[in-house]
């Protein structure tokens, strides 16, 4: 999960291009599902249920701040599970 949180931090800081981050975020969850599940199954299930829906809402020209705010809120909640 620490690698996931580092990835999120890079995305939220703008180190990763907004649209690339919004697309790759869902792929990250799929590619690292087993590893994340072994570390925290409940948080991983929550993230896999919620984050893909948020990434689907992204459209060209959309203001990234709303997306970043929502992702941050979801990730912070996952840290409590």
N, CA, C and O atoms as CSV, one atom per row, in Angstrom:
chain,resi,resn,atom,element,x,y,z
A,1,UNK,N,N,0.824,-1.197,0.000
A,1,UNK,CA,C,0.000,0.000,0.000
A,1,UNK,C,C,0.869,1.262,0.000
A,1,UNK,O,O,0.469,2.304,-0.520
A,2,UNK,N,N,2.055,1.152,0.587
A,2,UNK,CA,C,2.920,2.337,0.603
A,2,UNK,C,C,3.275,2.790,-0.806
A,2,UNK,O,O,3.334,3.990,-1.075
A,3,UNK,N,N,3.515,1.836,-1.711
A,3,UNK,CA,C,3.824,2.202,-3.099
A,3,UNK,C,C,2.636,2.904,-3.747
A,3,UNK,O,O,2.808,3.856,-4.508
A,4,UNK,N,N,1.440,2.433,-3.445
A,4,UNK,CA,C,0.229,3.060,-3.975
A,4,UNK,C,C,0.110,4.492,-3.460
A,4,UNK,O,O,-0.170,5.414,-4.226
A,5,UNK,N,N,0.324,4.672,-2.161
A,5,UNK,CA,C,0.212,6.004,-1.579
A,5,UNK,C,C,1.280,6.952,-2.144
A,5,UNK,O,O,1.017,8.141,-2.323
A,6,UNK,N,N,2.474,6.434,-2.423
A,6,UNK,CA,C,3.513,7.252,-3.055
A,6,UNK,C,C,3.084,7.649,-4.462
A,6,UNK,O,O,3.296,8.786,-4.884
A,7,UNK,N,N,2.484,6.713,-5.183
A,7,UNK,CA,C,1.989,6.998,-6.530
A,7,UNK,C,C,0.917,8.087,-6.478
A,7,UNK,O,O,0.929,9.014,-7.289
A,8,UNK,N,N,0.003,7.975,-5.536
A,8,UNK,CA,C,-1.059,8.970,-5.366
A,8,UNK,C,C,-0.452,10.336,-5.053
A,8,UNK,O,O,-0.872,11.353,-5.605
A,9,UNK,N,N,0.528,10.349,-4.173
A,9,UNK,CA,C,1.183,11.610,-3.806
A,9,UNK,C,C,1.800,12.284,-5.038
A,9,UNK,O,O,1.685,13.497,-5.209
A,10,UNK,N,N,2.451,11.492,-5.889
A,10,UNK,CA,C,3.037,12.042,-7.120
A,10,UNK,C,C,1.951,12.598,-8.033
A,10,UNK,O,O,2.117,13.660,-8.633
A,11,UNK,N,N,0.850,11.880,-8.134
A,11,UNK,CA,C,-0.245,12.337,-8.986
A,11,UNK,C,C,-0.890,13.607,-8.472
A,11,UNK,O,O,-1.167,14.523,-9.247
A,12,UNK,N,N,-1.130,13.669,-7.181
A,12,UNK,CA,C,-1.787,14.833,-6.594
A,12,UNK,C,C,-0.888,16.070,-6.585
A,12,UNK,O,O,-1.378,17.199,-6.586
A,13,UNK,N,N,0.413,15.852,-6.575
A,13,UNK,CA,C,1.350,16.984,-6.565
A,13,UNK,C,C,1.579,17.554,-7.961
A,13,UNK,O,O,2.215,18.595,-8.118
A,14,UNK,N,N,1.055,16.863,-8.972
A,14,UNK,CA,C,1.246,17.324,-10.343
A,14,UNK,C,C,2.506,16.786,-10.991
A,14,UNK,O,O,2.828,17.135,-12.127
A,15,UNK,N,N,3.219,15.933,-10.263
A,15,UNK,CA,C,4.434,15.324,-10.805
A,15,UNK,C,C,4.099,14.433,-12.011
A,15,UNK,O,O,4.919,14.255,-12.911
A,16,UNK,N,N,2.898,13.887,-12.010
A,16,UNK,CA,C,2.390,13.095,-13.131
A,16,UNK,C,C,1.325,13.941,-13.819
A,16,UNK,O,O,0.473,14.527,-13.152
A,17,UNK,N,N,1.367,14.008,-15.135
A,17,UNK,CA,C,0.377,14.749,-15.912
A,17,UNK,C,C,-1.037,14.354,-15.483
A,17,UNK,O,O,-1.327,13.175,-15.279
A,18,UNK,N,N,-1.902,15.342,-15.352
A,18,UNK,CA,C,-3.269,15.128,-14.864
A,18,UNK,C,C,-4.005,14.021,-15.617
A,18,UNK,O,O,-4.525,13.093,-14.998
A,19,UNK,N,N,-4.053,14.111,-16.943
A,19,UNK,CA,C,-4.819,13.120,-17.696
A,19,UNK,C,C,-4.155,11.752,-17.656
A,19,UNK,O,O,-4.844,10.732,-17.612
A,20,UNK,N,N,-2.836,11.716,-17.670
A,20,UNK,CA,C,-2.129,10.438,-17.554
A,20,UNK,C,C,-2.436,9.816,-16.196
A,20,UNK,O,O,-2.714,8.620,-16.102
A,21,UNK,N,N,-2.384,10.622,-15.157
A,21,UNK,CA,C,-2.676,10.134,-13.809
A,21,UNK,C,C,-4.102,9.606,-13.720
A,21,UNK,O,O,-4.327,8.536,-13.155
A,22,UNK,N,N,-5.053,10.328,-14.261
A,22,UNK,CA,C,-6.455,9.904,-14.166
A,22,UNK,C,C,-6.701,8.601,-14.922
A,22,UNK,O,O,-7.553,7.806,-14.527
A,23,UNK,N,N,-5.965,8.380,-15.998
A,23,UNK,CA,C,-6.104,7.129,-16.757
A,23,UNK,C,C,-5.327,6.003,-16.087
A,23,UNK,O,O,-5.845,4.898,-15.920
A,24,UNK,N,N,-4.091,6.282,-15.706
A,24,UNK,CA,C,-3.228,5.244,-15.147
A,24,UNK,C,C,-3.629,4.817,-13.746
A,24,UNK,O,O,-3.260,3.727,-13.309
A,25,UNK,N,N,-4.367,5.638,-13.043
A,25,UNK,CA,C,-4.782,5.305,-11.680
A,25,UNK,C,C,-5.575,4.005,-11.653
A,25,UNK,O,O,-5.311,3.133,-10.825
A,26,UNK,N,N,-6.527,3.874,-12.535
A,26,UNK,CA,C,-7.331,2.650,-12.591
A,26,UNK,C,C,-6.457,1.451,-12.965
A,26,UNK,O,O,-6.617,0.364,-12.411
A,27,UNK,N,N,-5.546,1.653,-13.894
A,27,UNK,CA,C,-4.639,0.572,-14.297
A,27,UNK,C,C,-3.720,0.171,-13.145
A,27,UNK,O,O,-3.400,-1.006,-12.982
A,28,UNK,N,N,-3.303,1.136,-12.360
A,28,UNK,CA,C,-2.451,0.844,-11.211
A,28,UNK,C,C,-3.176,-0.111,-10.259
A,28,UNK,O,O,-2.591,-1.077,-9.768
A,29,UNK,N,N,-4.434,0.168,-10.011
A,29,UNK,CA,C,-5.211,-0.682,-9.106
A,29,UNK,C,C,-5.306,-2.108,-9.630
A,29,UNK,O,O,-5.181,-3.061,-8.860
A,30,UNK,N,N,-5.522,-2.260,-10.912
A,30,UNK,CA,C,-5.629,-3.593,-11.519
A,30,UNK,C,C,-4.277,-4.300,-11.477
A,30,UNK,O,O,-4.187,-5.462,-11.080
A,31,UNK,N,N,-3.239,-3.599,-11.886
A,31,UNK,CA,C,-1.907,-4.205,-11.975
A,31,UNK,C,C,-1.337,-4.606,-10.621
A,31,UNK,O,O,-0.545,-5.545,-10.542
A,32,UNK,N,N,-1.719,-3.920,-9.567
A,32,UNK,CA,C,-1.156,-4.173,-8.234
A,32,UNK,C,C,-2.191,-4.717,-7.248
A,32,UNK,O,O,-1.986,-4.672,-6.035
A,33,UNK,N,N,-3.286,-5.223,-7.770
A,33,UNK,CA,C,-4.397,-5.669,-6.924
A,33,UNK,C,C,-3.958,-6.715,-5.897
A,33,UNK,O,O,-4.221,-6.557,-4.704
A,34,UNK,N,N,-3.297,-7.772,-6.345
A,34,UNK,CA,C,-2.911,-8.860,-5.438
A,34,UNK,C,C,-1.987,-8.361,-4.333
A,34,UNK,O,O,-2.174,-8.681,-3.159
A,35,UNK,N,N,-0.999,-7.583,-4.719
A,35,UNK,CA,C,-0.050,-7.040,-3.750
A,35,UNK,C,C,-0.765,-6.160,-2.724
A,35,UNK,O,O,-0.540,-6.284,-1.520
A,36,UNK,N,N,-1.622,-5.277,-3.211
A,36,UNK,CA,C,-2.344,-4.379,-2.316
A,36,UNK,C,C,-3.297,-5.153,-1.414
A,36,UNK,O,O,-3.435,-4.840,-0.231
A,37,UNK,N,N,-3.950,-6.160,-1.974
A,37,UNK,CA,C,-4.901,-6.971,-1.203
A,37,UNK,C,C,-4.189,-7.707,-0.066
A,37,UNK,O,O,-4.722,-7.829,1.036
A,38,UNK,N,N,-2.991,-8.189,-0.345
A,38,UNK,CA,C,-2.247,-8.914,0.686
A,38,UNK,C,C,-1.838,-7.994,1.833
A,38,UNK,O,O,-1.630,-8.449,2.958
A,39,UNK,N,N,-1.726,-6.707,1.547
A,39,UNK,CA,C,-1.338,-5.745,2.576
A,39,UNK,C,C,-2.540,-5.196,3.341
A,39,UNK,O,O,-2.470,-4.999,4.554
A,40,UNK,N,N,-3.641,-4.949,2.632
A,40,UNK,CA,C,-4.843,-4.422,3.279
A,40,UNK,C,C,-6.039,-4.683,2.366
A,40,UNK,O,O,-6.375,-3.871,1.504
A,41,UNK,N,N,-6.662,-5.819,2.575
A,41,UNK,CA,C,-7.746,-6.247,1.692
A,41,UNK,C,C,-8.926,-5.277,1.724
A,41,UNK,O,O,-9.464,-4.924,0.674
A,42,UNK,N,N,-9.326,-4.851,2.900
A,42,UNK,CA,C,-10.497,-3.974,3.020
A,42,UNK,C,C,-10.284,-2.646,2.278
A,42,UNK,O,O,-11.168,-2.182,1.557
A,43,UNK,N,N,-9.124,-2.053,2.461
A,43,UNK,CA,C,-8.824,-0.788,1.784
A,43,UNK,C,C,-8.751,-0.986,0.273
A,43,UNK,O,O,-9.228,-0.143,-0.487
A,44,UNK,N,N,-8.160,-2.089,-0.163
A,44,UNK,CA,C,-8.039,-2.370,-1.595
A,44,UNK,C,C,-9.409,-2.556,-2.229
A,44,UNK,O,O,-9.664,-2.034,-3.314
A,45,UNK,N,N,-10.283,-3.287,-1.573
A,45,UNK,CA,C,-11.639,-3.477,-2.101
A,45,UNK,C,C,-12.372,-2.142,-2.193
A,45,UNK,O,O,-13.057,-1.868,-3.178
A,46,UNK,N,N,-12.227,-1.326,-1.176
A,46,UNK,CA,C,-12.852,-0.002,-1.176
A,46,UNK,C,C,-12.331,0.838,-2.340
A,46,UNK,O,O,-13.116,1.420,-3.088
A,47,UNK,N,N,-11.025,0.901,-2.492
A,47,UNK,CA,C,-10.421,1.691,-3.569
A,47,UNK,C,C,-10.858,1.194,-4.940
A,47,UNK,O,O,-11.128,1.995,-5.834
A,48,UNK,N,N,-10.928,-0.119,-5.109
A,48,UNK,CA,C,-11.334,-0.682,-6.397
A,48,UNK,C,C,-12.806,-0.436,-6.689
A,48,UNK,O,O,-13.207,-0.390,-7.852
A,49,UNK,N,N,-13.600,-0.281,-5.666
A,49,UNK,CA,C,-15.028,0.010,-5.866
A,49,UNK,C,C,-15.267,1.481,-6.213
A,49,UNK,O,O,-16.154,1.794,-7.006
A,50,UNK,N,N,-14.491,2.371,-5.629
A,50,UNK,CA,C,-14.762,3.806,-5.721
A,50,UNK,C,C,-13.928,4.535,-6.779
A,50,UNK,O,O,-14.480,5.291,-7.578
A,51,UNK,N,N,-12.628,4.323,-6.796
A,51,UNK,CA,C,-11.753,5.120,-7.668
A,51,UNK,C,C,-12.039,4.984,-9.162
A,51,UNK,O,O,-11.995,5.992,-9.868
A,52,UNK,N,N,-12.330,3.793,-9.677
A,52,UNK,CA,C,-12.621,3.721,-11.124
A,52,UNK,C,C,-13.790,4.610,-11.547
A,52,UNK,O,O,-13.768,5.181,-12.637
A,53,UNK,N,N,-14.799,4.731,-10.703
A,53,UNK,CA,C,-15.936,5.607,-11.017
A,53,UNK,C,C,-15.484,7.060,-11.121
A,53,UNK,O,O,-15.952,7.799,-11.987
A,54,UNK,N,N,-14.579,7.466,-10.242
A,54,UNK,CA,C,-14.089,8.845,-10.264
A,54,UNK,C,C,-13.254,9.115,-11.510
A,54,UNK,O,O,-13.361,10.186,-12.109
A,55,UNK,N,N,-12.429,8.159,-11.901
A,55,UNK,CA,C,-11.586,8.370,-13.080
A,55,UNK,C,C,-12.420,8.421,-14.354
A,55,UNK,O,O,-12.026,9.072,-15.322
A,56,UNK,N,N,-13.556,7.751,-14.368
A,56,UNK,CA,C,-14.430,7.774,-15.544
A,56,UNK,C,C,-15.077,9.144,-15.757
A,56,UNK,O,O,-15.507,9.455,-16.867
A,57,UNK,N,N,-15.148,9.948,-14.725
A,57,UNK,CA,C,-15.796,11.256,-14.816
A,57,UNK,C,C,-14.917,12.309,-15.499
A,57,UNK,O,O,-15.400,13.387,-15.845
A,58,UNK,N,N,-13.647,12.006,-15.690
A,58,UNK,CA,C,-12.711,12.969,-16.258
A,58,UNK,C,C,-12.992,13.173,-17.737
A,58,UNK,O,O,-13.138,12.216,-18.498
A,59,UNK,N,N,-13.066,14.433,-18.127
A,59,UNK,CA,C,-13.278,14.797,-19.522
A,59,UNK,C,C,-12.238,15.832,-19.916
A,59,UNK,O,O,-11.777,16.596,-19.069
A,60,UNK,N,N,-11.856,15.870,-21.199
A,60,UNK,CA,C,-10.913,16.912,-21.635
A,60,UNK,C,C,-11.436,18.307,-21.273
A,60,UNK,O,O,-12.613,18.608,-21.469
A,61,UNK,N,N,-10.566,19.131,-20.757
A,61,UNK,CA,C,-10.940,20.484,-20.368
A,61,UNK,C,C,-11.439,20.602,-18.942
A,61,UNK,O,O,-11.688,21.709,-18.466
A,62,UNK,N,N,-11.590,19.481,-18.250
A,62,UNK,CA,C,-12.080,19.503,-16.876
A,62,UNK,C,C,-11.003,20.064,-15.948
A,62,UNK,O,O,-9.813,19.817,-16.145
A,63,UNK,N,N,-11.421,20.806,-14.956
A,63,UNK,CA,C,-10.514,21.354,-13.959
A,63,UNK,C,C,-10.012,20.217,-13.066
A,63,UNK,O,O,-10.817,19.530,-12.437
A,64,UNK,N,N,-8.709,20.012,-13.001
A,64,UNK,CA,C,-8.159,18.910,-12.212
A,64,UNK,C,C,-8.404,19.023,-10.711
A,64,UNK,O,O,-8.412,18.004,-10.021
A,65,UNK,N,N,-8.602,20.224,-10.189
A,65,UNK,CA,C,-8.703,20.384,-8.737
A,65,UNK,C,C,-9.848,19.582,-8.138
A,65,UNK,O,O,-9.702,19.038,-7.044
A,66,UNK,N,N,-10.980,19.494,-8.821
A,66,UNK,CA,C,-12.096,18.698,-8.302
A,66,UNK,C,C,-11.738,17.220,-8.245
A,66,UNK,O,O,-12.054,16.532,-7.274
A,67,UNK,N,N,-11.074,16.737,-9.295
A,67,UNK,CA,C,-10.642,15.341,-9.333
A,67,UNK,C,C,-9.645,15.063,-8.214
A,67,UNK,O,O,-9.786,14.086,-7.479
A,68,UNK,N,N,-8.633,15.928,-8.086
A,68,UNK,CA,C,-7.624,15.741,-7.050
A,68,UNK,C,C,-8.256,15.733,-5.659
A,68,UNK,O,O,-7.898,14.915,-4.811
A,69,UNK,N,N,-9.187,16.639,-5.437
A,69,UNK,CA,C,-9.859,16.723,-4.135
A,69,UNK,C,C,-10.613,15.427,-3.824
A,69,UNK,O,O,-10.546,14.917,-2.706
A,70,UNK,N,N,-11.323,14.906,-4.811
A,70,UNK,CA,C,-12.090,13.679,-4.617
A,70,UNK,C,C,-11.167,12.480,-4.387
A,70,UNK,O,O,-11.418,11.660,-3.503
A,71,UNK,N,N,-10.104,12.380,-5.179
A,71,UNK,CA,C,-9.151,11.277,-5.012
A,71,UNK,C,C,-8.518,11.343,-3.625
A,71,UNK,O,O,-8.388,10.323,-2.948
A,72,UNK,N,N,-8.129,12.533,-3.210
A,72,UNK,CA,C,-7.519,12.695,-1.888
A,72,UNK,C,C,-8.475,12.235,-0.787
A,72,UNK,O,O,-8.064,11.544,0.145
A,73,UNK,N,N,-9.735,12.613,-0.894
A,73,UNK,CA,C,-10.735,12.225,0.100
A,73,UNK,C,C,-10.891,10.694,0.151
A,73,UNK,O,O,-10.951,10.108,1.232
A,74,UNK,N,N,-10.955,10.069,-1.006
A,74,UNK,CA,C,-11.114,8.613,-1.086
A,74,UNK,C,C,-9.891,7.906,-0.508
A,74,UNK,O,O,-10.022,6.952,0.259
A,75,UNK,N,N,-8.716,8.373,-0.874
A,75,UNK,CA,C,-7.481,7.748,-0.400
A,75,UNK,C,C,-7.334,7.926,1.108
A,75,UNK,O,O,-6.930,6.991,1.800
A,76,UNK,N,N,-7.651,9.098,1.623
A,76,UNK,CA,C,-7.570,9.320,3.072
A,76,UNK,C,C,-8.511,8.375,3.813
A,76,UNK,O,O,-8.148,7.838,4.859
A,77,UNK,N,N,-9.705,8.167,3.287
A,77,UNK,CA,C,-10.629,7.231,3.929
A,77,UNK,C,C,-10.070,5.817,3.893
A,77,UNK,O,O,-10.215,5.069,4.859
A,78,UNK,N,N,-9.428,5.441,2.781
A,78,UNK,CA,C,-8.876,4.085,2.674
A,78,UNK,C,C,-7.790,3.840,3.716
A,78,UNK,O,O,-7.572,2.701,4.127
A,79,UNK,N,N,-7.116,4.889,4.140
A,79,UNK,CA,C,-6.062,4.749,5.148
A,79,UNK,C,C,-6.630,4.406,6.520
A,79,UNK,O,O,-5.897,3.943,7.394
A,80,UNK,N,N,-7.915,4.626,6.716
A,80,UNK,CA,C,-8.538,4.331,8.009
A,80,UNK,C,C,-9.106,2.917,8.072
A,80,UNK,O,O,-9.541,2.467,9.132
A,81,UNK,N,N,-9.102,2.221,6.948
A,81,UNK,CA,C,-9.691,0.878,6.900
A,81,UNK,C,C,-8.680,-0.187,7.281
A,81,UNK,O,O,-9.008,-1.374,7.293
